[in-house]
Amino acid sequence: MENKYTAFNGSIQIASGTIRVVAEAAKLLIDGGESITILIFNDTTGVQIDLDFSGTLTDVFSRLKQQFELNQDLPESRSQDKNKAKPGRPKLGVVSKEVTLLPRHWEWLAGQPGGASVTLRKLVEQAKRTNQGEDKIRRSREATFKFINAIAGNLPGFEEAVRALFAGDVERFSQQIGSWPKSIQEYSQKLSADAFGK
């Protein structure tokens, strides 16, 4: 599934959607000759994305294709890579990577039914299930912090909003961002939807 992004012109949201949709909206504003400050964020991680808007819209889209690997089924290099032998069992989605453990860990793994690989996969799945709620809260808090740190660091109540965010105090967080521009408030609330364990 393709990631979604949101673009701001200063404190005003100008577009939300795929990277192509967002880039096109930003490029149209830039080409309009306005004095603008474009900031683009990943809707899942809150990470700010840098794009090169020089040249034509076609130029921008060409760079996007390289930067975000759009239309992944088209490049010849990918089809050639598929024919190369890879470690693991790629048809099953198994990827081989290095794991570093102490000797006592390897000894314990070797004695488990199915061996080290099966046991490690089971342990990872169990940890994912056990920590699912906490991981969701942590990811939401981190995404919200990355966004507000990039766009709202100079706004009143920023530091208190950060404290409230990581303390899980939704009421205090809402109070602190209440005076911020509407677009920033709304996007902060969107990113922090899972940050307070509700």
FIKOLZA-1660 file (N, C-alpha, C; in steps of 0.1 Angstrom, whole numbers, plus 5000, padded with zeros to 4 digits):
% residues 198
   i   px   py   pz ch aa at
   1 5008 4988 5000  A  M  N
   1 5000 5000 5000  A  M CA
   1 5009 5012 5000  A  M  C
   2 5005 5022 4992  A  E  N
   2 5014 5034 4990  A  E CA
   2 5012 5043 5002  A  E  C
   3 5023 5049 5007  A  N  N
   3 5022 5058 5018  A  N CA
   3 5015 5071 5015  A  N  C
   4 5009 5077 5025  A  K  N
   4 5003 5090 5023  A  K CA
   4 5011 5101 5030  A  K  C
   5 5009 5113 5024  A  Y  N
   5 5017 5124 5029  A  Y CA
   5 5008 5136 5030  A  Y  C
   6 5013 5146 5037  A  T  N
   6 5006 5159 5039  A  T CA
   6 5015 5170 5037  A  T  C
   7 5012 5180 5029  A  A  N
   7 5020 5192 5026  A  A CA
   7 5014 5204 5033  A  A  C
   8 5023 5212 5038  A  F  N
   8 5020 5225 5044  A  F CA
   8 5027 5236 5037  A  F  C
   9 5020 5248 5035  A  N  N
   9 5027 5260 5031  A  N CA
   9 5027 5269 5044  A  N  C
  10 5039 5268 5050  A  G  N
  10 5040 5275 5064  A  G CA
  10 5031 5267 5073  A  G  C
  11 5021 5273 5079  A  S  N
  11 5012 5267 5088  A  S CA
  11 4999 5262 5082  A  S  C
  12 4997 5263 5069  A  I  N
  12 4985 5260 5062  A  I CA
  12 4986 5247 5054  A  I  C
  13 4977 5238 5057  A  Q  N
  13 4978 5225 5049  A  Q CA
  13 4973 5228 5035  A  Q  C
  14 4981 5223 5025  A  I  N
  14 4977 5225 5011  A  I CA
  14 4973 5213 5004  A  I  C
  15 4977 5201 5009  A  A  N
  15 4974 5189 5001  A  A CA
  15 4977 5177 5010  A  A  C
  16 4969 5166 5008  A  S  N
  16 4971 5153 5015  A  S CA
  16 4968 5142 5005  A  S  C
  17 4976 5132 5005  A  G  N
  17 4974 5120 4996  A  G CA
  17 4987 5113 4993  A  G  C
  18 4988 5108 4981  A  T  N
  18 5000 5101 4977  A  T CA
  18 5011 5112 4975  A  T  C
  19 5023 5107 4974  A  I  N
  19 5034 5117 4972  A  I CA
  19 5033 5124 4959  A  I  C
  20 5028 5118 4948  A  R  N
  20 5026 5125 4936  A  R CA
  20 5015 5136 4937  A  R  C
  21 5004 5134 4944  A  V  N
  21 4994 5144 4946  A  V CA
  21 4999 5155 4954  A  V  C
  22 5006 5152 4965  A  V  N
  22 5012 5163 4973  A  V CA
  22 5022 5171 4966  A  V  C
  23 5031 5164 4958  A  A  N
  23 5042 5171 4951  A  A CA
  23 5036 5180 4940  A  A  C
  24 5025 5176 4933  A  E  N
  24 5019 5184 4923  A  E CA
  24 5013 5196 4929  A  E  C
  25 5006 5195 4940  A  A  N
  25 5000 5207 4946  A  A CA
  25 5011 5217 4951  A  A  C
  26 5022 5212 4956  A  A  N
  26 5032 5221 4961  A  A CA
  26 5039 5227 4949  A  A  C
  27 5041 5220 4938  A  K  N
  27 5048 5225 4926  A  K CA
  27 5039 5236 4920  A  K  C
  28 5026 5235 4920  A  L  N
  28 5017 5245 4914  A  L CA
  28 5018 5258 4922  A  L  C
  29 5019 5257 4935  A  L  N
  29 5021 5269 4943  A  L CA
  29 5034 5275 4941  A  L  C
  30 5045 5267 4940  A  I  N
  30 5058 5273 4938  A  I CA
  30 5059 5280 4924  A  I  C
  31 5053 5274 4914  A  D  N
  31 5053 5280 4901  A  D CA
  31 5045 5292 4900  A  D  C
  32 5035 5293 4909  A  G  N
  32 5027 5305 4909  A  G CA
  32 5034 5318 4914  A  G  C
  33 5047 5316 4918  A  G  N
  33 5055 5328 4922  A  G CA
  33 5053 5333 4936  A  G  C
  34 5045 5326 4943  A  E  N
  34 5042 5330 4957  A  E CA
  34 5055 5328 4966  A  E  C
  35 5056 5336 4976  A  S  N
  35 5067 5333 4986  A  S CA
  35 5062 5323 4996  A  S  C
  36 5067 5311 4995  A  I  N
  36 5061 5300 5003  A  I CA
  36 5072 5292 5009  A  I  C
  37 5068 5285 5020  A  T  N
  37 5077 5275 5027  A  T CA
  37 5070 5262 5027  A  T  C
  38 5074 5253 5018  A  I  N
  38 5068 5240 5017  A  I CA
  38 5074 5230 5027  A  I  C
  39 5065 5223 5035  A  L  N
  39 5070 5213 5044  A  L CA
  39 5060 5201 5041  A  L  C
  40 5066 5189 5039  A  I  N
  40 5059 5177 5036  A  I CA
  40 5062 5166 5046  A  I  C
  41 5052 5160 5051  A  F  N
  41 5053 5150 5062  A  F CA
  41 5047 5136 5058  A  F  C
  42 5053 5126 5062  A  N  N
  42 5048 5112 5061  A  N CA
  42 5037 5110 5071  A  N  C
  43 5025 5107 5067  A  D  N
  43 5013 5106 5076  A  D CA
  43 5014 5094 5086  A  D  C
  44 5023 5085 5084  A  T  N
  44 5025 5074 5093  A  T CA
  44 5036 5077 5103  A  T  C
  45 5047 5082 5099  A  T  N
  45 5059 5084 5107  A  T CA
  45 5061 5098 5112  A  T  C
  46 5054 5108 5106  A  G  N
  46 5056 5122 5110  A  G CA
  46 5070 5127 5105  A  G  C
  47 5077 5119 5097  A  V  N
  47 5090 5124 5092  A  V CA
  47 5088 5134 5081  A  V  C
  48 5097 5144 5081  A  Q  N
  48 5096 5154 5071  A  Q CA
  48 5104 5149 5058  A  Q  C
  49 5098 5151 5047  A  I  N
  49 5103 5147 5034  A  I CA
  49 5108 5158 5026  A  I  C
  50 5120 5157 5021  A  D  N
  50 5126 5168 5012  A  D CA
  50 5125 5164 4998  A  D  C
  51 5119 5173 4990  A  L  N
  51 5117 5171 4975  A  L CA
  51 5124 5182 4968  A  L  C
  52 5129 5179 4956  A  D  N
  52 5135 5189 4947  A  D CA
  52 5125 5193 4937  A  D  C
  53 5120 5206 4938  A  F  N
  53 5110 5211 4929  A  F CA
  53 5115 5219 4917  A  F  C
  54 5128 5218 4914  A  S  N
  54 5133 5225 4903  A  S CA
  54 5129 5218 4890  A  S  C
  55 5128 5226 4879  A  G  N
  55 5124 5221 4866  A  G CA
  55 5109 5221 4865  A  G  C
  56 5105 5213 4855  A  T  N
  56 5090 5211 4852  A  T CA
  56 5084 5201 4862  A  T  C
  57 5071 5200 4861  A  L  N
  57 5064 5190 4869  A  L CA
  57 5068 5176 4865  A  L  C
  58 5071 5174 4852  A  T  N
  58 5076 5161 4847  A  T CA
  58 5089 5158 4853  A  T  C
  59 5098 5168 4855  A  D  N
  59 5111 5166 4861  A  D CA
  59 5109 5162 4876  A  D  C
  60 5100 5168 4882  A  V  N
  60 5097 5165 4897  A  V CA
  60 5092 5151 4898  A  V  C
  61 5083 5147 4889  A  F  N
  61 5078 5133 4889  A  F CA
  61 5089 5123 4886  A  F  C
  62 5098 5126 4877  A  S  N
  62 5109 5117 4874  A  S CA
  62 5118 5115 4886  A  S  C
  63 5120 5125 4893  A  R  N
  63 5129 5124 4905  A  R CA
  63 5121 5116 4916  A  R  C
  64 5108 5118 4917  A  L  N
  64 5100 5111 4927  A  L CA
  64 5100 5096 4924  A  L  C
  65 5100 5093 4911  A  K  N
  65 5100 5078 4908  A  K CA
  65 5113 5072 4913  A  K  C
  66 5124 5079 4912  A  Q  N
  66 5137 5074 4917  A  Q CA
  66 5137 5074 4932  A  Q  C
  67 5133 5085 4938  A  Q  N
  67 5134 5086 4953  A  Q CA
  67 5124 5077 4960  A  Q  C
  68 5112 5075 4955  A  F  N
  68 5102 5067 4962  A  F CA
  68 5099 5053 4955  A  F  C
  69 5107 5050 4945  A  E  N
  69 5105 5037 4938  A  E CA
  69 5090 5035 4933  A  E  C
  70 5085 5046 4927  A  L  N
  70 5071 5044 4922  A  L CA
  70 5071 5036 4910  A  L  C
  71 5060 5029 4907  A  N  N
  71 5059 5020 4895  A  N CA
  71 5070 5009 4896  A  N  C
  72 5070 5002 4907  A  Q  N
  72 5081 4993 4909  A  Q CA
  72 5082 4981 4899  A  Q  C
  73 5071 4979 4892  A  D  N
  73 5071 4968 4883  A  D CA
  73 5077 4971 4870  A  D  C
  74 5081 4984 4868  A  L  N
  74 5086 4988 4855  A  L CA
  74 5101 4987 4853  A  L  C
  75 5110 4991 4863  A  P  N
  75 5124 4991 4860  A  P CA
  75 5130 4977 4856  A  P  C
  76 5138 4976 4846  A  E  N
  76 5144 4964 4842  A  E CA
  76 5153 4958 4853  A  E  C
  77 5160 4966 4860  A  S  N
  77 5169 4962 4871  A  S CA
  77 5162 4953 4881  A  S  C
  78 5150 4956 4884  A  R  N
  78 5142 4948 4894  A  R CA
  78 5139 4934 4888  A  R  C
  79 5136 4933 4875  A  S  N
  79 5133 4920 4870  A  S CA
  79 5145 4911 4868  A  S  C
  80 5157 4918 4866  A  Q  N
  80 5169 4910 4865  A  Q CA
  80 5173 4905 4879  A  Q  C
  81 5170 4914 4890  A  D  N
  81 5174 4910 4903  A  D CA
  81 5166 4897 4908  A  D  C
  82 5154 4896 4902  A  K  N
  82 5145 4885 4907  A  K CA
  82 5151 4871 4902  A  K  C
  83 5159 4871 4892  A  N  N
  83 5165 4859 4887  A  N CA
  83 5177 4855 4895  A  N  C
  84 5183 4864 4903  A  K  N
  84 5195 4860 4910  A  K CA
  84 5191 4852 4922  A  K  C
  85 5200 4842 4926  A  A  N
  85 5197 4834 4938  A  A CA
  85 5199 4843 4950  A  A  C
  86 5190 4842 4960  A  K  N
  86 5191 4849 4972  A  K CA
  86 5191 4839 4984  A  K  C
  87 5197 4843 4995  A  P  N
  87 5197 4835 5006  A  P CA
  87 5183 4834 5012  A  P  C
  88 5181 4824 5020  A  G  N
  88 5168 4822 5026  A  G CA
  88 5158 4816 5017  A  G  C
  89 5145 4818 5019  A  R  N
  89 5135 4812 5011  A  R CA
  89 5126 4823 5005  A  R  C
  90 5131 4831 4995  A  P  N
  90 5124 4843 4991  A  P CA
  90 5110 4841 4986  A  P  C
  91 5107 4829 4980  A  K  N
  91 5093 4826 4976  A  K CA
  91 5083 4826 4987  A  K  C
  92 5088 4823 4999  A  L  N
  92 5079 4824 5011  A  L CA
  92 5081 4837 5019  A  L  C
  93 5089 4846 5013  A  G  N
  93 5091 4859 5020  A  G CA
  93 5101 4859 5031  A  G  C
  94 5109 4848 5032  A  V  N
  94 5119 4847 5042  A  V CA
  94 5132 4854 5037  A  V  C
  95 5137 4862 5046  A  V  N
  95 5149 4870 5043  A  V CA
  95 5160 4866 5052  A  V  C
  96 5172 4864 5047  A  S  N
  96 5183 4860 5055  A  S CA
  96 5191 4872 5059  A  S  C
  97 5193 4874 5072  A  K  N
  97 5202 4885 5077  A  K CA
  97 5210 4880 5089  A  K  C
  98 5220 4887 5093  A  E  N
  98 5229 4883 5104  A  E CA
  98 5223 4886 5117  A  E  C
  99 5224 4876 5126  A  V  N
  99 5220 4878 5140  A  V CA
  99 5232 4875 5149  A  V  C
 100 5234 4884 5159  A  T  N
 100 5246 4883 5168  A  T CA
 100 5241 4880 5182  A  T  C
 101 5244 4868 5187  A  L  N
 101 5240 4864 5200  A  L CA
 101 5252 4858 5208  A  L  C
 102 5251 4857 5221  A  L  N
 102 5261 4851 5229  A  L CA
 102 5261 4836 5228  A  L  C
 103 5272 4829 5231  A  P  N
 103 5272 4814 5229  A  P CA
 103 5260 4807 5237  A  P  C
 104 5257 4812 5249  A  R  N
 104 5247 4805 5256  A  R CA
 104 5233 4807 5249  A  R  C
 105 5231 4818 5242  A  H  N
 105 5219 4820 5235  A  H CA
 105 5218 4810 5223  A  H  C
 106 5229 4808 5216  A  W  N
 106 5229 4799 5205  A  W CA
 106 5227 4785 5210  A  W  C
 107 5233 4781 5221  A  E  N
 107 5231 4768 5227  A  E CA
 107 5216 4765 5230  A  E  C
 108 5210 4775 5236  A  W  N
 108 5196 4774 5239  A  W CA
 108 5187 4773 5227  A  W  C
 109 5190 4781 5217  A  L  N
 109 5182 4781 5204  A  L CA
 109 5184 4767 5197  A  L  C
 110 5196 4762 5198  A  A  N
 110 5199 4749 5191  A  A CA
 110 5191 4738 5197  A  A  C
 111 5187 4739 5210  A  G  N
 111 5180 4728 5216  A  G CA
 111 5165 4729 5215  A  G  C
 112 5160 4740 5208  A  Q  N
 112 5146 4742 5207  A  Q CA
 112 5140 4734 5195  A  Q  C
 113 5128 4730 5195  A  P  N
 113 5122 4723 5184  A  P CA
 113 5122 4732 5172  A  P  C
 114 5126 4727 5160  A  G  N
 114 5126 4735 5148  A  G CA
 114 5139 4743 5146  A  G  C
 115 5148 4743 5156  A  G  N
 115 5160 4750 5155  A  G CA
 115 5159 4765 5157  A  G  C
 116 5170 4772 5155  A  A  N
 116 5172 4786 5158  A  A CA
 116 5162 4795 5150  A  A  C
 117 5161 4793 5137  A  S  N
 117 5152 4802 5129  A  S CA
 117 5138 4801 5133  A  S  C
 118 5132 4789 5135  A  V  N
 118 5118 4788 5138  A  V CA
 118 5116 4794 5152  A  V  C
 119 5125 4791 5162  A  T  N
 119 5123 4797 5175  A  T CA
 119 5124 4812 5175  A  T  C
 120 5133 4818 5168  A  L  N
 120 5134 4832 5167  A  L CA
 120 5122 4838 5161  A  L  C
 121 5116 4832 5150  A  R  N
 121 5104 4837 5144  A  R CA
 121 5092 4837 5154  A  R  C
 122 5091 4826 5162  A  K  N
 122 5081 4825 5172  A  K CA
 122 5082 4835 5183  A  K  C
 123 5095 4838 5187  A  L  N
 123 5097 4848 5198  A  L CA
 123 5094 4862 5193  A  L  C
 124 5097 4865 5180  A  V  N
 124 5094 4878 5175  A  V CA
 124 5079 4880 5174  A  V  C
 125 5071 4870 5169  A  E  N
 125 5057 4870 5168  A  E CA
 125 5050 4872 5182  A  E  C
 126 5056 4865 5191  A  Q  N
 126 5050 4866 5205  A  Q CA
 126 5052 4880 5211  A  Q  C
 127 5064 4885 5209  A  A  N
 127 5068 4899 5213  A  A CA
 127 5059 4909 5207  A  A  C
 128 5056 4907 5194  A  K  N
 128 5048 4917 5186  A  K CA
 128 5034 4917 5192  A  K  C
 129 5028 4905 5195  A  R  N
 129 5015 4904 5201  A  R CA
 129 5014 4910 5215  A  R  C
 130 5024 4907 5223  A  T  N
 130 5025 4911 5237  A  T CA
 130 5026 4927 5237  A  T  C
 131 5034 4932 5229  A  N  N
 131 5037 4947 5229  A  N CA
 131 5029 4955 5219  A  N  C
 132 5019 4949 5213  A  Q  N
 132 5012 4956 5202  A  Q CA
 132 5006 4969 5206  A  Q  C
 133 5000 4970 5218  A  G  N
 133 4994 4982 5223  A  G CA
 133 5004 4993 5226  A  G  C
 134 5015 4989 5233  A  E  N
 134 5025 4998 5236  A  E CA
 134 5033 5003 5224  A  E  C
 135 5035 4994 5214  A  D  N
 135 5042 4998 5202  A  D CA
 135 5033 5009 5194  A  D  C
 136 5020 5007 5194  A  K  N
 136 5011 5016 5187  A  K CA
 136 5012 5030 5194  A  K  C
 137 5012 5030 5207  A  I  N
 137 5013 5043 5214  A  I CA
 137 5026 5049 5211  A  I  C
 138 5037 5042 5212  A  R  N
 138 5050 5047 5210  A  R CA
 138 5052 5053 5196  A  R  C
 139 5047 5045 5186  A  R  N
 139 5048 5050 5172  A  R CA
 139 5040 5063 5170  A  R  C
 140 5029 5064 5176  A  S  N
 140 5020 5076 5175  A  S CA
 140 5027 5088 5182  A  S  C
 141 5032 5086 5193  A  R  N
 141 5039 5097 5200  A  R CA
 141 5051 5101 5192  A  R  C
 142 5059 5092 5187  A  E  N
 142 5071 5096 5180  A  E CA
 142 5068 5103 5167  A  E  C
 143 5057 5099 5160  A  A  N
 143 5053 5106 5148  A  A CA
 143 5048 5120 5151  A  A  C
 144 5040 5121 5161  A  T  N
 144 5035 5134 5165  A  T CA
 144 5047 5144 5169  A  T  C
 145 5056 5138 5177  A  F  N
 145 5067 5147 5181  A  F CA
 145 5076 5152 5169  A  F  C
 146 5078 5143 5160  A  K  N
 146 5086 5146 5148  A  K CA
 146 5079 5158 5140  A  K  C
 147 5066 5157 5139  A  F  N
 147 5059 5167 5132  A  F CA
 147 5059 5180 5139  A  F  C
 148 5055 5180 5152  A  I  N
 148 5054 5193 5159  A  I CA
 148 5068 5199 5161  A  I  C
 149 5078 5191 5163  A  N  N
 149 5091 5196 5164  A  N CA
 149 5096 5204 5152  A  N  C
 150 5092 5199 5140  A  A  N
 150 5096 5205 5128  A  A CA
 150 5088 5217 5124  A  A  C
 151 5075 5218 5128  A  I  N
 151 5067 5229 5124  A  I CA
 151 5062 5238 5135  A  I  C
 152 5062 5233 5147  A  A  N
 152 5056 5241 5158  A  A CA
 152 5066 5244 5169  A  A  C
 153 5079 5242 5167  A  G  N
 153 5089 5244 5177  A  G CA
 153 5089 5258 5183  A  G  C
 154 5085 5268 5176  A  N  N
 154 5085 5282 5181  A  N CA
 154 5071 5287 5185  A  N  C
 155 5061 5278 5185  A  L  N
 155 5048 5282 5189  A  L CA
 155 5046 5281 5204  A  L  C
 156 5037 5290 5209  A  P  N
 156 5035 5289 5224  A  P CA
 156 5029 5276 5228  A  P  C
 157 5035 5271 5240  A  G  N
 157 5030 5259 5245  A  G CA
 157 5037 5246 5240  A  G  C
 158 5046 5248 5231  A  F  N
 158 5053 5237 5224  A  F CA
 158 5059 5227 5235  A  F  C
 159 5067 5232 5243  A  E  N
 159 5074 5224 5253  A  E CA
 159 5064 5216 5262  A  E  C
 160 5054 5224 5267  A  E  N
 160 5044 5217 5275  A  E CA
 160 5036 5207 5267  A  E  C
 161 5034 5209 5254  A  A  N
 161 5026 5200 5246  A  A CA
 161 5035 5187 5245  A  A  C
 162 5048 5188 5243  A  V  N
 162 5056 5177 5242  A  V CA
 162 5056 5169 5255  A  V  C
 163 5057 5176 5267  A  R  N
 163 5056 5169 5279  A  R CA
 163 5043 5161 5281  A  R  C
 164 5032 5168 5277  A  A  N
 164 5019 5162 5278  A  A CA
 164 5018 5150 5269  A  A  C
 165 5023 5151 5257  A  L  N
 165 5023 5140 5247  A  L CA
 165 5029 5127 5253  A  L  C
 166 5042 5129 5258  A  F  N
 166 5049 5117 5263  A  F CA
 166 5044 5113 5277  A  F  C
 167 5037 5121 5284  A  A  N
 167 5031 5117 5297  A  A CA
 167 5017 5110 5295  A  A  C
 168 5012 5111 5282  A  G  N
 168 4999 5105 5279  A  G CA
 168 4987 5113 5284  A  G  C
 169 4989 5126 5286  A  D  N
 169 4979 5135 5291  A  D CA
 169 4972 5142 5279  A  D  C
 170 4961 5136 5274  A  V  N
 170 4955 5141 5262  A  V CA
 170 4948 5154 5264  A  V  C
 171 4943 5157 5276  A  E  N
 171 4936 5170 5279  A  E CA
 171 4946 5181 5279  A  E  C
 172 4957 5179 5285  A  R  N
 172 4968 5189 5286  A  R CA
 172 4974 5191 5272  A  R  C
 173 4976 5181 5264  A  F  N
 173 4981 5182 5251  A  F CA
 173 4972 5191 5242  A  F  C
 174 4959 5188 5243  A  S  N
 174 4949 5195 5235  A  S CA
 174 4949 5210 5239  A  S  C
 175 4950 5213 5252  A  Q  N
 175 4950 5227 5257  A  Q CA
 175 4963 5234 5251  A  Q  C
 176 4974 5227 5252  A  Q  N
 176 4986 5234 5247  A  Q CA
 176 4987 5237 5232  A  Q  C
 177 4980 5229 5224  A  I  N
 177 4980 5231 5210  A  I CA
 177 4968 5239 5206  A  I  C
 178 4960 5243 5215  A  G  N
 178 4947 5250 5212  A  G CA
 178 4949 5263 5205  A  G  C
 179 4960 5270 5207  A  S  N
 179 4962 5283 5201  A  S CA
 179 4970 5282 5188  A  S  C
 180 4974 5270 5184  A  W  N
 180 4982 5268 5172  A  W CA
 180 4972 5270 5160  A  W  C
 181 4978 5273 5148  A  P  N
 181 4970 5274 5136  A  P CA
 181 4962 5261 5134  A  P  C
 182 4950 5262 5128  A  K  N
 182 4940 5251 5128  A  K CA
 182 4946 5239 5120  A  K  C
 183 4953 5241 5109  A  S  N
 183 4959 5230 5102  A  S CA
 183 4969 5222 5110  A  S  C
 184 4977 5229 5117  A  I  N
 184 4987 5222 5126  A  I CA
 184 4980 5215 5137  A  I  C
 185 4970 5221 5143  A  Q  N
 185 4962 5214 5154  A  Q CA
 185 4956 5201 5149  A  Q  C
 186 4950 5202 5137  A  E  N
 186 4943 5190 5132  A  E CA
 186 4952 5179 5128  A  E  C
 187 4964 5183 5122  A  Y  N
 187 4973 5172 5118  A  Y CA
 187 4980 5166 5130  A  Y  C
 188 4982 5175 5141  A  S  N
 188 4988 5170 5153  A  S CA
 188 4978 5160 5160  A  S  C
 189 4966 5163 5159  A  Q  N
 189 4956 5154 5165  A  Q CA
 189 4954 5141 5157  A  Q  C
 190 4956 5142 5144  A  K  N
 190 4955 5130 5135  A  K CA
 190 4967 5121 5139  A  K  C
 191 4979 5126 5140  A  L  N
 191 4991 5118 5142  A  L CA
 191 4991 5112 5157  A  L  C
 192 4985 5120 5166  A  S  N
 192 4985 5115 5180  A  S CA
 192 4972 5107 5184  A  S  C
 193 4965 5103 5174  A  A  N
 193 4952 5095 5176  A  A CA
 193 4954 5083 5185  A  A  C
 194 4966 5077 5184  A  D  N
 194 4969 5065 5192  A  D CA
 194 4979 5067 5203  A  D  C
 195 4982 5080 5205  A  A  N
 195 4993 5083 5215  A  A CA
 195 4989 5083 5229  A  A  C
 196 4976 5083 5232  A  F  N
 196 4972 5083 5246  A  F CA
 196 4965 5071 5251  A  F  C
 197 4966 5060 5243  A  G  N
 197 4961 5047 5248  A  G CA
 197 4946 5046 5247  A  G  C
 198 4939 5053 5239  A  K  N
 198 4925 5052 5239  A  K CA
 198 4920 5044 5227  A  K  C
% end
